[in-house]
Amino acid sequence: MFDRDGMFSRLRRHPDIEAPNLMAVDAADRLILDESAVALSQARPGAVAVIGDHYGALTLGAASIHGSTGVRVHQDPLTGELALASNAGAVGLADRYRPLTLGKELLAGATVVLMRLPRSLSELTEIAETIARYADPSVVVYAGGRDKHISPAMNDVLGHSFAVVRATLGRQKSRVLIASGPSEVAAPIYPVTEHLAEIGLDIVSHGAAFAGSKLDIGTRYLLEFLPRVNPRARTAVDLGCGTGILAVGLARLLPGVAVIATDHSSAAVASAAATARANGFGDRVRALRDDAMSTLETASQDVILCNPPFHVGAAVHTGVASKMFAESGRVLRPGGEMWTVYNSHLGYRGALRRLVGPTDVVGRIPKFTVTRSVV
Ligand SMILES: C[S@@+](CC[C@H](N)C(=O)[O-])C[C@H]1O[C@@H](n2cnc3c(N)ncnc32)[C@H](O)[C@@H]1O
């Protein structure tokens, strides 16, 4: 067993963005572990599940302080999963847990669930429903976060899936909601399918997917430019695909193109695959969970479409966009083109020029800019 703070001091965020103001462990992780200490110490082997662990503090905290084994873990972003794996290796606890998708295998028989409250209510709804549906009826959920990210509506969402929900006292601007008494889940809400008449597509979305089944306004603007994409393109990537609207939009326009819809989010990849199937493009749109296309071959793609994220957790940070641009410069073949939409105030043109190649602004409206970069 480890001294907790000694173990925590060794945890890193890598391969997620690292910066002095971005931590791998925070007060909410510590509070969740303290509130659940008795339950963890009494849990049978294999009866602990962890959801939304940022970089491994919850999983490795349970394993190191309480000796938990067979911990089942779901993390939506691949970067979190990779960080946990590398942290677990560094502290010698890699054999204590296994990563799983959100579903029955993750939760069947679980009596203790530790989780970080997600940012969106839709993600929380899907998680709460899934726990209530599959975990042991005696399950107790310890769902914590920083006060600034917790809203009263989260109590209500948990209250739909659990008979009892109470909040702990706050500590260091953090709080834990404790839920027990899972309710019967008649018909799960997620994944949701909606027809977007404006673009003539059915969109399938899991709770954690960006924009849900709505059309993001930046994406809407980039869609206007798809008819200008090289019509001879055979390979393309929707980088940071969310529900896969850009991937399916391009596959519909260019019958000869095979598109990889890729995202680091497990919910996004499941949504994009389902959106492609729902619109009859399952054979030409392949969904791939990856960190900024890191597994794609160099000089292998004709086109990349990208609506990059500009939030890293709570902090506004352009690190992810820069990583995506640098990888695009690597993955595009010579002469390949990248189409990007971004909030005009972010001024990404210089970074695109430097990391991809010559970049023209092809469209600008008050909020958004669309560029075309050529390698
Ligand atoms: C602004 S959203 C765009 C979603 C979708 N393309 C659309 O237009 O609706 C950015 C997407 O980038 C994804 N993302 C963030 N970091 C990533 C990373 N390191 N690798 C791959 N995708 C990432 C997010 O999960 C999110 O789905």
The ligand as an SDF file (V2000), in Angstrom:
LIG
                    3D

 27 29  0  0  0  0  0  0  0  0999 V2000
  -16.0370   21.4870  -31.4740 C   0  0  0  0  0  0  0  0  0  0  0  0
  -16.2850   19.7450  -31.3540 S   0  0  0  0  0  0  0  0  0  0  0  0
  -16.7010   19.3380  -33.0190 C   0  0  0  0  0  0  0  0  0  0  0  0
  -17.5390   18.0740  -33.1220 C   0  0  0  0  0  0  0  0  0  0  0  0
  -18.0650   17.7380  -34.5440 C   0  0  0  0  0  0  0  0  0  0  0  0
  -17.0030   17.6680  -35.5220 N   0  0  0  0  0  0  0  0  0  0  0  0
  -19.0670   18.7480  -34.9750 C   0  0  0  0  0  0  0  0  0  0  0  0
  -18.6830   19.5210  -35.8200 O   0  0  0  0  0  0  0  0  0  0  0  0
  -20.1860   18.7790  -34.4440 O   0  0  0  0  0  0  0  0  0  0  0  0
  -14.6300   19.1640  -31.1560 C   0  0  0  0  0  0  0  0  0  0  0  0
  -14.4840   17.6570  -30.9820 C   0  0  0  0  0  0  0  0  0  0  0  0
  -13.0920   17.3710  -30.7960 O   0  0  0  0  0  0  0  0  0  0  0  0
  -12.9870   16.2600  -29.9330 C   0  0  0  0  0  0  0  0  0  0  0  0
  -11.6320   16.2040  -29.3460 N   0  0  0  0  0  0  0  0  0  0  0  0
  -11.1350   16.9250  -28.3100 C   0  0  0  0  0  0  0  0  0  0  0  0
   -9.8690   16.5830  -28.0610 N   0  0  0  0  0  0  0  0  0  0  0  0
   -9.5410   15.6110  -28.9540 C   0  0  0  0  0  0  0  0  0  0  0  0
   -8.3660   14.8390  -29.1920 C   0  0  0  0  0  0  0  0  0  0  0  0
   -7.2810   15.0100  -28.4530 N   0  0  0  0  0  0  0  0  0  0  0  0
   -8.3930   13.9410  -30.2070 N   0  0  0  0  0  0  0  0  0  0  0  0
   -9.5100   13.7600  -30.9490 C   0  0  0  0  0  0  0  0  0  0  0  0
  -10.6490   14.4530  -30.7570 N   0  0  0  0  0  0  0  0  0  0  0  0
  -10.6680   15.3640  -29.7760 C   0  0  0  0  0  0  0  0  0  0  0  0
  -14.1000   16.4940  -28.9170 C   0  0  0  0  0  0  0  0  0  0  0  0
  -14.4510   15.2920  -28.2500 O   0  0  0  0  0  0  0  0  0  0  0  0
  -15.2230   17.0440  -29.8050 C   0  0  0  0  0  0  0  0  0  0  0  0
  -16.0810   16.0150  -30.2620 O   0  0  0  0  0  0  0  0  0  0  0  0
  1  2  1  0
  2  3  1  0
  2 10  1  0
  3  4  1  0
  4  5  1  0
  5  6  1  0
  5  7  1  0
  7  8  2  0
  7  9  1  0
 10 11  1  0
 11 12  1  0
 11 26  1  0
 12 13  1  0
 13 14  1  0
 13 24  1  0
 14 15  1  0
 14 23  1  0
 15 16  2  0
 16 17  1  0
 17 18  1  0
 17 23  2  0
 18 19  1  0
 18 20  2  0
 20 21  1  0
 21 22  2  0
 22 23  1  0
 24 25  1  0
 24 26  1  0
 26 27  1  0
M  CHG  2   2   1   9  -1
M  END
$$$$
